[in-house]
């Protein structure tokens, strides 16, 4: 087979023309498309890497947040437990204080009841003693005892201090009624005369005197000069004794 150089040359020219046409109208657009596609793939890869990095960061943030939440939860739990313990301690202390206060009040009330009971017993004992003394003195009371008390009363006139004497004198001057002399037993004429001398001397003028008999005096006398009283008798002495006991409580 003989080589046809003209045909071979034309084939080469056709091939070159084809290569030029392909390069001119096909290869460059394809390269451009491929380059664009490559860039898109690289951009996608970058975005994927960025998303992956963000996902890792979000995962780490989530883990950190979970750790923070766990720590906050534990701290909150500890805080709540401390508050509960503090509240419990405060309530216990308050309850103990209230119980101590109630015990103190109970002790005070019990002491008051005890004191009141003791006071009532003492009053009862004093009243019984006063009644016994009254009965005893009533049993031993006599005109002779009253005569002795009368002598003591007469001596009292001489032993009055200035203030007491002035009070009785003023009572005599202010009194518009008679002097009342009460006695457990009837006074003899001599006793009346002796008493009138003392009263007239005290009042510095003659005074009208009414004599009455009062058995409640037991023994002794009580003299009423206006608003003033001068007395020596068993009833008033017993009454003063009971009042003195009450004042000393």
C-alpha positions in Angstrom: 0.0 0.0 0.0 1.5 3.3 -1.1 1.5 6.2 1.3 -0.5 9.1 -0.1 1.2 12.2 1.3 -1.4 14.5 0.1 -4.0 12.6 2.0 -1.8 12.3 5.0 -1.2 16.0 5.0 -4.9 16.7 4.7 -5.6 14.4 7.6 -3.0 16.2 9.7 -4.6 19.5 8.8 -8.0 18.2 9.6 -6.8 16.9 12.9 -5.2 20.2 13.8 -8.3 22.1 12.7 -10.4 19.7 14.9 -8.0 20.2 17.8 -8.2 24.0 17.3 -12.0 23.8 17.1 -12.2 21.6 20.1 -9.9 23.8 22.1 -11.6 26.9 20.9 -15.2 26.0 21.3 -15.4 22.9 23.5 -12.3 22.4 25.8 -12.2 25.8 27.3 -16.0 25.8 28.3 -15.5 22.3 29.6 -12.5 23.5 31.6 -14.4 26.5 32.7 -17.3 24.2 33.8 -14.9 21.9 35.5 -13.1 24.8 37.2 -16.4 26.2 38.4 -17.5 22.8 39.5 -14.2 22.4 41.4 -14.6 25.7 43.0 -18.2 24.8 44.0 -16.9 21.5 45.4 -14.1 23.3 47.3 -16.7 25.9 48.6 -18.9 23.0 49.7 -16.0 21.3 51.4 -15.1 24.6 53.1 -18.7 25.1 54.2 -18.8 21.5 55.3 -15.6 21.9 57.2 -16.9 25.1 58.7 -20.2 23.4 59.6 -18.2 20.5 61.0 -16.1 23.0 63.1 -19.2 24.8 64.2 -20.8 21.4 65.1 -17.7 20.5 67.1 -17.8 23.9 68.8 -21.5 23.6 69.5 -21.0 20.1 70.8 -18.2 21.4 73.1 -20.4 24.3 74.2 -23.3 21.9 74.8 -21.0 19.6 76.9 -19.7 22.7 78.7 -23.2 23.9 79.3 -24.2 20.4 80.5 -21.3 20.5 82.9 -22.2 24.1 84.0 -25.8 22.9 84.5 -24.7 20.0 86.5 -22.5 22.3 88.6 -25.3 24.8 89.0 -27.7 22.0 89.9 -25.3 20.7 92.6 -24.7 24.2 93.9 -28.4 24.9 94.0 -29.0 21.6 95.7 -26.3 22.4 98.3 -27.7 25.9 98.7 -31.2 24.5 99.2 -29.9 21.9 101.7 -28.0 24.6 103.6 -31.2 26.8 103.7 -33.2 23.9 104.8 -30.7 23.1 107.5 -30.5 26.7 108.6 -34.3 26.9 108.6 -34.5 23.7 110.6 -31.9 25.0 113.0 -33.7 28.3 113.4 -37.1 26.5 113.9 -35.5 24.2 116.5 -33.9 27.2 118.3 -37.2 29.1 118.1 -39.1 26.1 119.4 -36.6 25.6 122.2 -36.9 29.3 123.1 -40.7 29.0 123.1 -40.5 25.8 125.2 -38.2 27.5 127.6 -40.5 30.5 127.8 -43.5 28.2 128.3 -41.6 26.3 131.0 -40.7 29.6 132.7 -44.3 30.8 132.5 -45.4 27.5 133.9 -42.9 27.7 136.7 -44.0 31.3 137.4 -47.7 30.3 137.4 -46.9 27.3 139.6 -44.9 29.5 141.9 -47.7 32.0 142.0 -50.2 29.3 142.7 -47.9 27.9 145.4 -47.5 31.4 146.9 -51.2 32.0 146.7 -52.0 28.7 148.3 -49.4 29.4 151.0 -50.8 32.9 151.5 -54.3 31.4 151.8 -53.1 28.9 154.3 -51.3 31.6 156.2 -54.4 33.8 156.2 -56.5 30.8 157.3 -54.0 30.0 160.0 -53.9 33.7 161.1 -57.7 33.9 161.1 -57.9 30.7 163.1 -55.3 32.0 165.5 -57.2 35.3 165.8 -60.4 33.5 166.4 -58.7 31.2 169.0 -57.1 34.3 170.6 -60.5 36.0 170.6 -62.1 33.0 172.2 -59.3 32.6 174.7 -59.3 36.3 175.6 -63.1 36.3 175.8 -62.9 33.4 178.2 -60.4 35.2 180.4 -61.9 38.7 180.1 -63.3 40.1 183.3 -64.0 43.4 185.1 -60.6 43.0 186.8 -58.9 42.9 183.4 -60.8 45.8 182.2 -59.9 47.7 185.3 -56.2 47.1 184.5 -56.8 48.3 180.9 -58.6 51.3 182.3 -55.5 52.2 184.4 -53.4 51.8 181.3 -55.7 54.2 179.4 -55.5 56.8 182.2 -51.7 56.6 182.1 -51.9 57.1 178.3 -53.2 60.6 178.8 -50.0 61.5 180.6 -47.8 59.9 177.9 -49.3 61.6 174.8 -46.8 63.4 172.7 -47.4 67.0 171.6 -48.6 66.1 168.1 -51.1 63.5 169.3 -52.3 65.8 172.2 -52.8 68.7 169.7 -54.8 66.4 167.4 -57.1 65.4 170.2 -57.5 69.0 171.4 -58.5 70.1 167.9 -61.0 67.2 167.7 -62.5 68.4 171.0 -62.9 72.0 169.6 -64.3 70.8 166.2 -66.7 68.3 167.6 -70.2 69.5 168.1 -71.4 66.3 169.7 -70.6 64.6 173.0 -67.6 62.3 173.5 -68.5 58.7 173.3 -66.9 56.2 175.7 -67.5 52.5 174.9 -66.5 49.8 177.4 -67.0 46.1 177.5 -68.2 46.3 181.1 -70.0 49.1 182.9 -67.7 51.7 184.3 -67.9 52.4 188.0 -68.7 55.9 189.2 -65.1 56.4 190.3 -63.8 55.3 186.9 -66.2 57.7 185.2 -65.2 60.6 187.4 -61.5 59.9 186.8 -61.9 59.6 183.1 -64.0 62.8 182.9 -61.2 64.7 184.7 -58.7 63.5 182.2 -60.9 64.3 179.2 -61.9 67.8 180.5 -58.2 68.6 181.2 -57.3 67.3 177.7 -60.0 69.3 175.9 -59.4 72.3 178.2 -63.2 72.6 178.8 -66.0 70.6 180.3 -67.2 68.0 177.7 -70.4 66.1 177.6 -69.7 62.3 177.7 -72.0 59.5 176.7 -71.2 56.0 178.1 -72.2 52.9 176.2 -71.5 49.2 176.7 -70.0 47.2 173.8 -69.3 43.6 174.5 -67.4 43.2 171.2 -64.6 45.0 172.8 -64.0 41.9 175.0 -62.3 44.0 177.6 -61.1 47.6 177.6 -62.4 51.0 176.3 -62.7 53.0 173.1 -63.1 56.8 173.3 -64.4 58.7 170.3 -63.6 62.4 170.2 -65.0 63.6 166.9 -62.9 62.0 164.2 -60.2 60.9 166.7 -60.0 57.6 168.6 -58.3 56.8 171.8 -58.6 53.2 172.8 -57.1 50.3 174.7 -59.2 47.2 174.3 -58.7 43.6 173.2 -60.8 43.8 170.1 -58.8 46.6 168.5 -55.5 45.0 169.6 -56.5 41.7 167.9 -57.6 43.6 164.8 -54.3 45.5 164.7 -52.4 42.2 165.1 -54.2 40.7 162.1 -53.6 43.8 160.0 -50.0 43.8 160.9 -49.6 40.2 159.8 -51.2 41.1 156.4 -48.9 44.1 155.9 -45.8 41.9 156.6 -46.7 39.5 153.8 
